Amino acid sequence: MSVSYIEINRSALRHNLRVIRSHLPAHVDCTAVVKADAYGHGASEAMRIALEEGYNSAAVARVEEGVALRKDGFTCPVFTLGLPLPEEAETAVKYDLIVPVDDTVELEPFEEAAEGQGKILEVWLPIDTGMNRIGTHPEDVEGFLEKLKKYPHIHIHGTFTHMAKADIHDKTTARKQLEKFEEALSHMPQRLEKGFIISAANSAGVLDMPESWYNLARPGIILYGPHPSDEMDNMWDLEYPMRLISHITHVQVLRKGEAIGYGGTYVAEEDMRTATIPIGYADGFHRALSNKGSVLVNGKRHRIIGRICMDQMMIAAGDDVQVGDEVVLLGRQGDEVIYPEEIAAIVNTIPHEVMCGLKRVPRIYVDE
Ligand SMILES: *Cc1c(COP(=O)(O)O)cnc(C)c1O
């Protein structure tokens, strides 16, 4: 086994999937957002559990992520969330992905790919209601639908919008976005067709805005433990499936007045024991945690001292730390926990980036 690894607790992931599903009524389908390798948890493993827990589809960011799920044997609907490029048309059709197209997408390559492969390409229409990232604006929906009629091998499977500020307490902007979405929907006669997908809820919408659920919810971050922000009205009982684990490879005494690591940014005020851990910023462990973060050894917090290197880092070891001891850099050890939110606060980001940024470290799965 590798000295450093990401451990994913399948039971915790299943728990979250179940809690979320249980809050949504039966007529609201749920897609599991497993983009960025399920925010670092492994898209295929997460999807296997999601399907068992009543999720009906997968949502990924990109065509190649959808292809990876297909190659792993998934036959469920697979949505992509980011616009495809014309170069991806053949692949999107070949792997039966449901891709977003808006009024800026060049449609001919998609029509030709579908016709050439003797298939119908399913698309869903992103509506820009204020995120200003992708999507057709409500006032342009009618014209775009007219244009789509010229492409007989492209079928409109549904529509979605994305909320920019559903994760704050004041839902005024989020509600305005939903109003615009309603306006866009009013221009889509397809909305009345059976099976036509209408989707607006990200995790924040799932938690706090039942009016955003329509018939397909798209939770991402809450599948993996964190709430979208600490301003949510509803906080559900979610678990953190991910732990980042390593082991102590070296222990030594740092003499009073000696510096440790690049730049000598930490100087011992007295003789002290230090320990070295073989994880660094190349593993996605943020260098900004240098001299700020802590890790768990023997169920106790130990400070990171000196600059985090590319592949290694040092901690204040106390008397207890020995070579070979397990180190938890993220997650629980004994009674102590380092949450992704704690790391995110120190490095000035969100837990999403902390989790999906981990790399090079192999992933292992446990069942409790
Ligand atoms: C990432 C994403 C989601 C999931 O967002 P969370 O806030 O993680 O729940 C849903 N929809 C779209 C379009 C996304 O890009």
Ligand as a Chemical Component Dictionary entry (heavy atoms), coordinates in Angstrom:
data_LIG
# 
_chem_comp.id                   LIG 
_chem_comp.type                 NON-POLYMER 
_chem_comp.pdbx_formal_charge   0 
_chem_comp.three_letter_code    LIG 
# 
loop_
_chem_comp_atom.comp_id 
_chem_comp_atom.atom_id 
_chem_comp_atom.alt_atom_id 
_chem_comp_atom.type_symbol 
_chem_comp_atom.charge 
_chem_comp_atom.model_Cartn_x 
_chem_comp_atom.model_Cartn_y 
_chem_comp_atom.model_Cartn_z 
_chem_comp_atom.pdbx_ordinal 
LIG C1 C1 C 0 -21.149 22.192 -10.443 1  
LIG C2 C2 C 0 -22.545 22.349 -10.898 2  
LIG C3 C3 C 0 -23.601 21.844 -10.127 3  
LIG C4 C4 C 0 -23.406 21.328 -8.726  4  
LIG O1 O1 O 0 -23.098 22.427 -7.909  5  
LIG P1 P1 P 0 -22.946 22.292 -6.309  6  
LIG O2 O2 O 0 -22.972 23.683 -5.831  7  
LIG O3 O3 O 0 -21.645 21.611 -6.070  8  
LIG O4 O4 O 0 -24.103 21.489 -5.861  9  
LIG C5 C5 C 0 -24.868 21.900 -10.657 10 
LIG N1 N1 N 0 -25.095 22.443 -11.882 11 
LIG C6 C6 C 0 -24.106 22.956 -12.636 12 
LIG C7 C7 C 0 -24.425 23.546 -13.963 13 
LIG C8 C8 C 0 -22.799 22.942 -12.168 14 
LIG O5 O5 O 0 -21.823 23.474 -12.912 15 
# 
loop_
_chem_comp_bond.comp_id 
_chem_comp_bond.atom_id_1 
_chem_comp_bond.atom_id_2 
_chem_comp_bond.value_order 
_chem_comp_bond.pdbx_ordinal 
LIG C1 C2 SING 1  
LIG C2 C3 SING 2  
LIG C2 C8 DOUB 3  
LIG C3 C4 SING 4  
LIG C3 C5 DOUB 5  
LIG C4 O1 SING 6  
LIG O1 P1 SING 7  
LIG P1 O2 DOUB 8  
LIG P1 O3 SING 9  
LIG P1 O4 SING 10 
LIG C5 N1 SING 11 
LIG N1 C6 DOUB 12 
LIG C6 C7 SING 13 
LIG C6 C8 SING 14 
LIG C8 O5 SING 15 
# 
